């Protein structure tokens, strides 16, 4: 049997390998599949599924016409509950004819997409987030080029499907890059992150990674088995007993506050899970240790976030009225699952609770008219009988049902007004349809509901299935301090109802208010909450004002079962920010870490704006909140209900080539480069293409039309560099060509420090900052640690503000629109006066206004030693456009010259950065030493050698010790700035000596 399967598999590979049109890329693909068949014999249970595996291989090799997904990577970094997810999908059209490739990926409903980019045939097709047009023409809606969160994504319970179809030329690849962000909500005592792994086919290279970076100790971590059913959602089950096994190939590396989880199933393992590519949801759950008190406050880059989740509090009694739809549409599975959930909920009621049931269809029925009854064995027994006897029939009278339930709860609260015990009151409303009886107009139902509730209790709504007015249920809940939950048509409604009640069934606090020093904060997100339920978390974020106060006063007030609570503290902002940066640096959180608090604040602010927009009672209020949320969505590049995504799609000609693209062939190797040039790395199919972003033009000639597509072949050139650079850990080199001297120095900064490399903000508008990451020093080194540049940002303020952020793995270009480009592909992008060219896995060239050019080298390790980190090197290639006022650790020397002299006889030199003078307190220089004269300062130097350009060249230089003391203006600490986007001016006059 094994030999038969082997013969069948290999025969398929051989037949395709003999195909007349097979090229190198296709042969490579077949080799990957051949590896699958070799592994299948040893890894699969051939007795159990021999024919199934052979059939699957045959489908892949001979019948499949859609593009093959060569690689799918989903990488998530969770920093203090805020999750950044980057999806990269590479499709290969192995056929000679163009064919359609469909990229689709399930995104959590609560998340916001922040970028989408396609690379087809070497061309980049970026997306642009812009304000949604109030009236969109039908033809624009049908062309597939404009997407909104409401229209472009198909909702599926708690997930939405992002879908993009594109034509891929024959024998070409398409790369789809999608990023989205979300704030994980704590439910039932844990956070849950879900990654949908449903590529719809077997994938040669499939990888899912989840990195968790927390400030507090991770006390609970679990990777669940792949979840295939919609029934088991984040709210439908509590923590498991820990016996469930993680999916095959899952690897977990963890310490107290950091965790790295990878899931990399090979094709054999994928077949065992699901041979159709529908692997399921990769689910990670975790929770962190909490101390009693006011909560965890984190500060970074002028913003703060406050996490508040108190524990070990007495449970507040609740008064709950269940309002249940019993119309004819509930017959069958829906009513059976609803009854099952209600039986469980009755068992979970506590002795101090009070409850009642209302059912509605054409008519309203109350279990215990005019009262809420206590939880006793007899009352629970009678309630179960009432539920058991429910029989669906008739229409749906939502308005009268809400009025009846509200009246019951209001009357009960009025009768217990003299009670000394606090309680939480709520209505849980469930329906599977739209209003068909009585009042059917949504505005009237909303108004009547608000009048009936009178802000005395909260309304929680649940919709089941597809025929529900979810907008109505959402507004009903939002306007009455509740939340709405959606149960998909084919989900396990019983499990989801039980899970939802478990979230809100244990109130611990009510009327929670979080306040901060008025003169220290602004634009604070929602900070008043009606209830706090056990296992959840309250999150507040805000912007810090620029006042001089370094202290933030925080006050939390709330009520529990029998008393009021008041918590107060003063937070030292500088200490908190230093602690936040230190933890991020230790965890090597990556480029996303730098702005996570600000983006978390933006995320919550948009959510709040959309809620207030729904709650607004007047058109002016609605317009105000709409504008606020839309502006923030655009600022943070979020795809929300108020924005739309415009994507330029490639046009494929009849001959299978892209429109506007001249055929190109891979460049050949050039002659040996000169010693002062950086060789480019090349590979077939990765030829850099130059792209000009689409501009609005009229009356163009045919040549101008080609310019719109903006694609032209980039000639093979060698990148010429100056020696002036900051590379390694980090070693600084400054070239003085007129003086024919090269000077070098080290800066021993701390992990997390952001160093100002170049600043010419007032003139050319250019600023370059670099962030340090730490690593242990090699054995025997005199250093305690090493530092490298983990990210470099170039900010350009002219003609409009834009920036380029470079990390070892990706480049973020944020100007007129936002693009995220991988460093593993050769791409060139030109926009206005700004250009970025990536040579795959080698370097990035940033060109500004044609007169300023920086080269950033990529240093990535396949198998790094403990003291090695992926890092960057920064080189200045052109500086003609930088003014004479340019400053920074490198910039201050661009328009300066130095002189090298030898000390003859003992002289005395001032120790400060002043001029040479006789001084009894100064230090003597010994005869015969070499010294530099820089801006009238004398600097003691020794001769050293430096390896630059990735070690391809050695340069002799004069080394200044002690963090370049006396060589640079001021001290090196003066060049440490607050954050990567800091463009503040040099604190002293430019290019002048600063005496300390």
C-alpha positions, -999 to +999 in steps of 0.1 A: +000+000+000+028+024+009+046+018-024+014+024-043+008+057-027+044+067-032+042+058-069+010+078-074+024+108-057+057+108-075+041+102-108+021+134-104+052+153-096+071+138-126+042+147-150+041+183-140+079+185-139+079+175-176+054+203-185+067+224-214+060+257-197+075+249-163+099+276-152+122+279-122+095+292-099+072+264-108+099+237-103+106+252-069+069+248-061+069+212-072+099+205-051+080+217-021+051+194-029+075+165-034+088+171+001+052+167+012+049+133-004+082+121+010+071+131+045+036+117+041+048+081+041+066+084+074+043+109+092+008+098+081-012+068+093-015+052+059-037+024+072-063+050+084-063+075+055-042+062+026-066+072-002-076+105+013-040+118+012-034+106-023-066+123-035-056+155-018-022+156-035-038+148-068-062+178-064-033+201-056-011+189-085-035+185-114-070+200-108-063+232-090-066+263-112-066+290-086-033+305-075-014+285-049-007+301-015+030+296-011+032+314+023+008+326+049+022+344+079+001+359+107+022+376+134+006+394+164+023+414+191+002+421+221+016+449+243-004+454+275-036+441+259-032+461+227-027+438+198-010+446+165-015+419+138+003+417+105-009+393+078+013+384+048+000+361+021+020+351-010+001+336-039+017+321-070+000+317-104+018+287-118-001+289-151+008+308-182-025+326-184-036+353-159-060+341-133-079+356-104-066+353-069-088+360-039-073+370-006-097+367+023-090+368+060-112+369+090-107+399+112-121+403+147-153+425+146-139+448+173-106+454+154-098+482+130-078+476+098-049+500+097-032+491+063-037+470+032-011+467+004-008+445-026+024+437-045+015+421-079+042+414-104+067+435-085+044+465-084+031+480-052-006+488-050-012+507-017-045+515-001-056+548+012-080+554+041-101+585+035-134+599+048-164+581+036-184+600+010-219+608+022-234+597-011-216+570-030-226+564-066-237+528-074-210+524-101-183+532-075-198+506-051-197+480-078-162+483-090-146+467-060-120+494-055-136+512-025-141+494+007-157+504+040-160+485+073-197+481+068-198+472+031-165+455+024-165+430+052-190+402+057-200+399+093-198+365+108-206+367+145-175+380+163-154+379+131-156+398+098-142+387+065-119+410+046-119+400+009-099+413-021-099+398-056-071+406-080-060+393-114-025+378-112-005+376-144+008+342-155+039+329-138+037+357-113+033+362-076+010+385-056+017+395-020-011+407+002-002+426+033-029+434+059-025+449+093-052+455+120-053+465+156-075+457+186-077+461+223-083+428+240-113+427+263-111+408+296-140+385+300-145+357+326-111+364+341-089+362+310-080+379+277-085+360+245-068+365+212-082+346+181-063+341+148-084+327+120-064+301+101-086+293+071-066+297+039-090+273+020-060+252+008-029+236+020+000+261+024+036+253+018+048+277+046+022+284+072+031+303+104+012+319+132+030+338+159+017+355+190+040+376+212+027+388+245+045+417+264+029+426+297+040+448+326+027+424+352+034+387+357+015+364+333-002+341+358-024+321+333-015+311+298-033+286+276-033+277+239-066+259+231-071+232+205-080+246+171-116+259+173-136+250+142-171+256+155-187+290+157-205+277+188-174+281+209-167+318+210-148+340+234-178+343+257-191+307+256-166+289+279-145+296+309-110+286+317-104+250+309-088+225+333-055+227+315-058+192+300-067+203+265-036+201+243-023+229+221-024+223+183+004+202+168+037+221+161+028+248+187+059+260+206+056+282+237+085+302+252+077+322+283+091+341+312+072+361+339+061+390+317+069+378+282+056+350+260+063+339+224+039+313+209+044+299+174+022+276+153+039+263+122+023+231+109+038+215+078+016+202+050+014+167+065+002+182+098-023+204+080-038+174+062-043+157+095-062+187+108-082+195+077-074+187+041-094+216+028-073+243+045-100+252+070-078+246+101-099+268+125-092+294+151-059+295+168-069+307+203-046+321+230-059+329+265-040+346+292-043+368+323-020+388+345-013+392+382-030+422+398-022+440+430-049+455+452-052+492+447-060+517+420-047+496+391-019+497+365-011+530+349+013+531+320+028+563+305+045+567+271+050+595+246+027+620+262-002+596+267-013+573+295-035+542+298-051+530+331-062+494+336-085+489+366-097+454+376-101+450+413-106+416+428-117+399+460-147+421+464-181+410+477-207+403+450-234+430+446-270+416+446-288+420+413-323+425+402-328+410+368-358+407+344-354+383+315-375+394+285-376+365+260-389+364+224-414+335+219-426+344+185-432+318+158-397+322+144-382+309+176-397+275+171-373+245+170-336+248+178-337+284+189-363+280+216-348+247+227-313+262+231-328+293+248-346+271+274-314+251+280-295+283+287-322+297+310-323+265+331-285+269+337-289+306+345-315+298+371-291+275+388-265+303+389-287+329+405-275+339+440-296+339+472-297+377+474-308+382+438-343+389+427-357+380+393-387+376+369-395+365+334-414+382+306-422+364+273-435+382+242-449+375+208-483+390+198-491+393+234-470+398+266-469+373+294-454+379+328-444+350+351-450+368+384-470+399+377-462+431+396-431+419+414-396+405+414-392+374+435-362+363+456-341+333+447-355+304+467-358+267+458-395+269+453-393+300+431-365+285+410-386+253+406-417+273+395-396+294+371-383+262+354-419+250+349-428+284+333-398+281+310-406+245+301-442+254+291-431+282+267-445+276+232-435+298+203-463+315+183-473+348+167-455+380+158-428+402+176-439+431+198-406+445+209-419+478+222-445+465+246-421+438+259-395+464+269-422+486+284-435+457+305-401+446+317-391+481+326-423+488+345-417+456+366-381+467+374-390+503+381-419+494+405-396+470+424-369+496+428-394+521+440-407+497+466-371+490+480-359+526+479-354+526+517-331+495+516-296+502+529-281+475+506-269+485+471-279+464+442-274+463+404-305+462+382-307+451+346-329+437+319-317+409+296-336+411+263-335+384+237-350+383+202-345+366+168-364+391+147-376+426+138-406+443+153-438+431+135-466+439+160-474+471+178-449+499+174-425+490+145-406+523+139-371+521+154-369+558+164-401+555+184-390+522+200-357+538+210-375+569+225-400+548+244-373+525+257-352+555+270-383+569+287-392+536+303-357+529+316-352+564+331-315+557+336-324+536+366-310+503+353-291+488+323-305+471+293-285+442+277-297+430+243-291+397+225-298+390+188-301+355+174-297+348+137-297+368+105-332+384+106-325+409+134-323+446+134-289+447+151-286+484+147-318+488+168-305+464+195-271+481+196-287+515+201-311+502+227-282+489+247-258+518+242-285+544+252-292+525+284-257+516+297-257+480+284-241+461+256-254+441+226-243+405+218-248+388+184-254+351+181-248+338+145-275+317+129-257+284+131-239+289+164-246+271+197-270+297+211-272+278+244-235+280+250-233+317+240-262+327+262-246+310+292-213+327+284-229+361+281-248+357+314-216+345+331-199+379+320-226+400+336-240+377+363-215+387+390-215+425+395-189+437+420-191+475+417-216+501+405-214+538+395-176+537+389-160+571+382-123+575+374-109+611+376-075+626+370-059+660+377-077+684+355-046+704+347-026+673+337-048+655+312-070+662+283-091+641+259-097+613+283-118+584+270-149+571+288-142+573+325-177+568+341-191+532+341-224+520+354-212+486+365-180+465+369-185+427+366-163+401+379-136+389+354-138+421+333-116+452+332-121+490+330-097+507+306-092+545+304-067+564+283-059+600+278-034+626+266-011+644+290-009+681+288+024+699+284+023+714+319+054+712+341+038+689+367+054+655+369+026+641+391-008+628+381-035+626+408-058+596+402-091+591+420-115+561+417-150+562+434-175+534+433-202+516+453-203+479+462-229+459+481-229+478+513-207+508+511-190+534+489-153+530+479-128+557+472-092+551+460-066+578+455-030+580+446-004+602+429+015+588+400+050+600+391+049+604+354+086+604+347+091+572+368+062+555+351+074+563+316+109+552+324+095+519+338+073+514+307+103+520+283+125+496+304+100+468+302+095+472+265+132+473+259+138+441+280+110+423+261+123+435+227+087+443+217+097+456+183+087+487+163+050+486+173+059+492+209+070+528+206+035+542+200+012+516+215-003+539+243-011+566+218-027+542+193-046+526+221-059+560+231-069+566+195-086+532+192-107+539+224-114+574+213-128+563+180-149+536+198-163+563+222-170+587+194-190+561+175-210+552+206-218+588+213-228+592+177-254+565+181-266+580+214-269+615+200-304+630+201-300+659+177-284+663+143-259+688+156-247+664+183-245+635+158-225+657+133-201+667+161-193+632+172-192+620+136-166+645+127-145+638+159-145+600+152-138+605+115-109+628+121-093+603+146-099+575+122-080+593+095-052+604+119-046+568+130-054+553+095-083+531+109-109+516+086-141+524+106-178+529+097-169+565+090-140+559+066-134+539+034-105+522+019-095+530-017-074+504-034-059+507-069-061+473-085-037+461-113-050+459-149-039+429-168-036+431-206-046+404-231-010+392-233-010+386-196+012+415-186+003+444-163-009+475-180+017+503-181+046+480-173+073+474-198+087+438-197+118+437-176+144+411-170+166+405-140+197+427-141+230+410-145+260+414-122+281+445-126+318+449-124+334+450-090+323+480-070+347+506-057+357+505-021+333+533-013+302+517-028+276+494-013+268+464-035+231+457-040+217+422-035+197+409-064+174+380-072+153+372-102+118+384-098+128+410-071+138+438-094+129+470-077+102+489-095+097+527-092+062+537-083+046+571-083+014+574-064-017+583-083-022+620-088-053+639-100-045+652-135-065+664-165-058+667-202-030+643-201-011+630-232-007+592-236+028+596-220+012+613-191-012+585-188+017+561-184+031+583-156-001+578-137+005+541-134+040+553-123+059+522-131+093+523-147+123+500-147+148+510-121+183+509-136+209+488-119+231+512-099+255+509-070+247+530-040+275+554-032+280+562+005+298+585+027+317+570+056+297+592+080+275+566+097+262+550+129+263+512+127+270+482+149+266+486+186+266+515+177+299+528+163+298+563+149+321+574+120+324+610+107+342+617+075+359+651+070+369+650+032+385+684+031+407+677+061+413+641+048+405+628+082+380+603+096+369+605+132+351+578+152+334+575+186+310+553+205+278+562+224+270+539+253+233+546+256+207+526+274+181+502+258+150+522+250+170+555+244+161+574+213+191+593+199+190+623+177+212+616+147+203+645+124+181+675+129+175+703+104+139+708+113+138+746+108+153+747+074+150+715+053+124+700+077+144+668+081+149+650+114+164+615+119+161+596+152+172+561+162+160+539+190+183+516+209+177+480+218+198+460+243+217+428+243+242+411+267+279+417+259+300+387+246+320+367+271+352+385+280+340+419+268+348+450+289+312+462+283+283+452+304+258+453+275+256+461+239+231+484+222+219+485+186+195+506+165+162+486+164+143+513+145+152+545+127+127+572+117+131+599+092+106+628+097+101+652+068+081+684+073+083+698+037+063+701+016+039+682+039+046+663+070+055+627+064+077+601+080+095+568+072+100+543+100+125+515+093+129+483+113+148+451+103+116+436+090+094+464+076+093+499+064+063+522+072+059+551+048+033+576+061+027+606+039-003+613+017-014+578+025+001+550+046+021+520+033+037+491+052+064+474+030+083+442+039+121+444+039+122+410+022+110+424-012+127+448-035+104+477-040+108+514-049+082+540-041+083+577-051+058+603-038+062+640-043+097+649-032+101+617-011+115+584-023+121+550-007+139+521-024+142+487-007+168+461-019+155+429-004+171+419+029+200+444+023+193+481+025+168+509+023+176+542+005+156+573+015+158+602-009+144+637+001+140+664-025+167+649-046+194+665-025+194+645+007+199+608+008+202+583+037+211+546+034+199+522+061+215+488+062+196+457+074+215+434+097+193+402+102+206+370+118+193+335+109+208+320+141+218+349+163+242+345+192+230+356+226+247+390+222+234+396+187+202+413+177+186+422+144+195+458+139+201+487+115+230+508+103+226+544+093+247+561+066+246+595+050+250+594+012+240+630+003+238+660+026+237+689+001+201+698+010+209+700+048+216+735+060+247+747+079+225+748+111+221+710+110+228+693+143+226+659+159+252+633+168+262+631+131+245+662+116+267+687+136+298+677+116+284+679+081+296+714+075+326+714+098+363+706+094+389+694+120+426+696+123+450+669+137+480+681+156+507+665+178+514+677+213+549+691+216+559+694+252+535+693+281+506+717+278+475+722+298+440+721+282+407+731+298+386+701+306+354+716+295+342+721+259+358+755+258+389+768+241+425+758+248+439+779+277+463+777+306+445+766+336+458+753+370+428+730+373+430+715+338+446+683+328+480+681+311+485+665+277+517+644+273+541+652+246+537+631+214+500+626+217+477+633+188+449+657+194+420+671+173+410+707+171+372+709+167+354+742+170+383+756+190+381+726+214+410+702+219+401+665+219+425+637+228+423+609+202+439+575+194+441+557+161+417+528+155+402+508+127+364+504+120+347+479+097+318+495+079+293+487+051+284+453+066+321+445+071+330+450+034+354+478+041+378+488+069+385+524+076+412+540+098+399+567+121+409+588+151+389+577+181+375+600+207+369+583+241+343+588+268+311+591+247+328+616+224+334+641+252+346+675+238+341+662+203+304+667+203+285+698+214+274+693+250+271+658+264+257+627+248+226+628+271+216+660+253+210+639+223+185+615+240+150+626+230+116+617+244+103+596+215+110+586+179+089+614+164+105+641+185+116+670+162+125+695+189+154+718+182+189+714+197+186+729+232+216+751+226+225+773+197+233+753+167+269+743+160+283+762+190+303+749+218+284+743+250+305+745+281+295+724+310 
